[in-house]
Amino acid sequence: MKKLSVLSLIVVFITTASFTLLQTKPWNVPADKAKAANPVKTSAASVSEGKALWSTHCASCHGKGGLGDGAKATTLNTAPPDFSKAAFQGQTDGSLFYKTSEGRGDMPSFKKKIADQDDIWNLVNFMRSLKK
């Protein structure tokens, strides 16, 4: 019985450690992708297009306001970040485009779901509107 308890504690520790590592693992974007300039000018129309795409594809995990509090957020292995914080907003447009396009882990790739690259850039423009 004692061995079973120790084994159970080890499993819990490994699971918790794995979750923590996934949470904090940096998402490195290739330098050329991070430097990519947004070809879509920020405008009311672009932000509106991005918001519509956000509602369809992103809000369920990231939340309506990008706070990481969407209905599906608690079911994920990694918590969605708060897009209103400086750490998120400090990323380049190219980095946001790359992460949205390519995905990683719980974050799906959207390069096929949102095939028009300008639409992903519209999403980036909307993400910029989420800052505090």
C-alpha positions as CSV (number, residue, x, y, z in Angstrom):
1,M,0.0,0.0,0.0
2,K,2.9,2.3,0.8
3,K,4.5,1.6,-2.6
4,L,1.2,2.5,-4.3
5,S,1.0,5.8,-2.4
6,V,4.6,6.7,-3.4
7,L,3.9,5.7,-7.0
8,S,0.8,7.9,-7.0
9,L,2.8,10.8,-5.7
10,I,5.4,10.3,-8.4
11,V,2.8,10.2,-11.1
12,V,1.2,13.4,-9.8
13,F,4.6,15.1,-9.6
14,I,5.5,14.2,-13.1
15,T,2.2,15.3,-14.5
16,T,2.4,18.6,-12.7
17,A,6.0,19.2,-13.7
18,S,5.1,18.4,-17.4
19,F,2.2,20.8,-17.3
20,T,4.4,23.5,-15.8
21,L,7.1,23.0,-18.4
22,L,4.5,23.2,-21.2
23,Q,3.2,26.4,-19.7
24,T,6.5,28.2,-19.6
25,K,8.3,26.9,-22.7
26,P,9.1,29.9,-24.8
27,W,7.6,30.0,-28.3
28,N,10.5,30.9,-30.5
29,V,9.6,32.4,-33.8
30,P,12.1,32.3,-36.6
31,A,13.8,35.7,-36.9
32,D,12.7,36.3,-40.5
33,K,9.1,35.6,-39.6
34,A,9.2,37.8,-36.5
35,K,10.4,40.7,-38.7
36,A,7.6,40.4,-41.2
37,A,5.7,43.6,-41.5
38,N,2.0,43.7,-41.5
39,P,0.9,44.6,-45.0
40,V,-2.7,45.4,-43.8
41,K,-3.0,48.9,-42.5
42,T,-4.8,49.2,-39.1
43,S,-8.2,50.7,-39.8
44,A,-11.7,50.4,-38.4
45,A,-12.6,48.0,-41.2
46,S,-9.5,45.8,-40.6
47,V,-10.1,45.6,-36.9
48,S,-13.8,44.8,-37.5
49,E,-12.8,42.0,-39.9
50,G,-10.4,40.7,-37.3
51,K,-13.0,40.8,-34.6
52,A,-15.4,38.8,-36.7
53,L,-12.7,36.1,-37.3
54,W,-11.8,36.3,-33.6
55,S,-15.4,35.6,-32.6
56,T,-15.5,32.6,-34.9
57,H,-12.1,31.0,-34.4
58,C,-10.5,32.4,-31.2
59,A,-12.9,33.5,-28.5
60,S,-13.8,30.0,-27.4
61,C,-10.3,29.6,-25.9
62,H,-8.9,33.2,-25.6
63,G,-12.1,34.8,-24.5
64,K,-14.1,37.6,-26.0
65,G,-11.7,40.3,-24.8
66,G,-8.5,38.2,-25.2
67,L,-8.0,37.6,-21.4
68,G,-7.5,33.9,-21.8
69,D,-10.8,33.2,-20.2
70,G,-12.8,31.5,-23.0
71,A,-15.2,28.7,-22.3
72,K,-12.7,26.1,-23.6
73,A,-9.7,27.5,-21.7
74,T,-9.9,25.3,-18.7
75,T,-9.9,22.2,-20.9
76,L,-6.5,23.0,-22.4
77,N,-3.1,21.7,-21.3
78,T,-1.7,25.2,-21.6
79,A,-3.6,28.3,-20.4
80,P,-4.1,30.9,-23.2
81,P,-2.2,34.1,-22.5
82,D,-3.8,37.5,-21.6
83,F,-3.5,39.4,-24.8
84,S,-4.1,42.7,-23.0
85,K,-0.8,42.5,-21.1
86,A,2.4,44.2,-22.2
87,A,4.3,40.8,-22.6
88,F,1.8,39.8,-25.3
89,Q,1.5,43.3,-26.9
90,G,5.3,43.6,-27.0
91,Q,5.5,40.9,-29.6
92,T,6.0,41.9,-33.3
93,D,3.1,41.7,-35.7
94,G,5.2,39.1,-37.6
95,S,5.4,36.9,-34.5
96,L,1.6,37.1,-33.9
97,F,1.0,36.2,-37.5
98,Y,3.4,33.3,-37.4
99,K,1.9,31.9,-34.1
100,T,-1.6,32.2,-35.5
101,S,-0.7,30.6,-38.8
102,E,1.5,27.8,-37.5
103,G,0.0,26.9,-34.1
104,R,1.7,24.8,-31.4
105,G,0.3,22.3,-28.9
106,D,-3.2,23.3,-27.9
107,M,-3.1,26.3,-30.3
108,P,-4.2,25.0,-33.7
109,S,-2.7,26.1,-37.0
110,F,-5.0,28.5,-38.8
111,K,-3.2,28.7,-42.2
112,K,-5.8,26.3,-43.7
113,K,-8.8,27.4,-41.7
114,I,-8.1,31.1,-42.5
115,A,-6.5,30.7,-45.9
116,D,-6.4,34.4,-46.9
117,Q,-3.2,35.8,-45.2
118,D,-4.7,39.2,-45.1
119,D,-7.4,37.9,-42.8
120,I,-4.8,36.6,-40.4
121,W,-3.2,40.1,-40.5
122,N,-6.7,41.5,-39.8
123,L,-6.7,39.3,-36.7
124,V,-3.3,40.7,-35.7
125,N,-4.8,44.2,-36.0
126,F,-7.7,43.1,-33.8
127,M,-5.3,41.6,-31.2
128,R,-3.6,45.0,-31.0
129,S,-6.9,46.5,-30.0
130,L,-7.0,44.3,-26.9
131,K,-4.3,46.2,-25.0
132,K,-5.1,47.9,-21.8
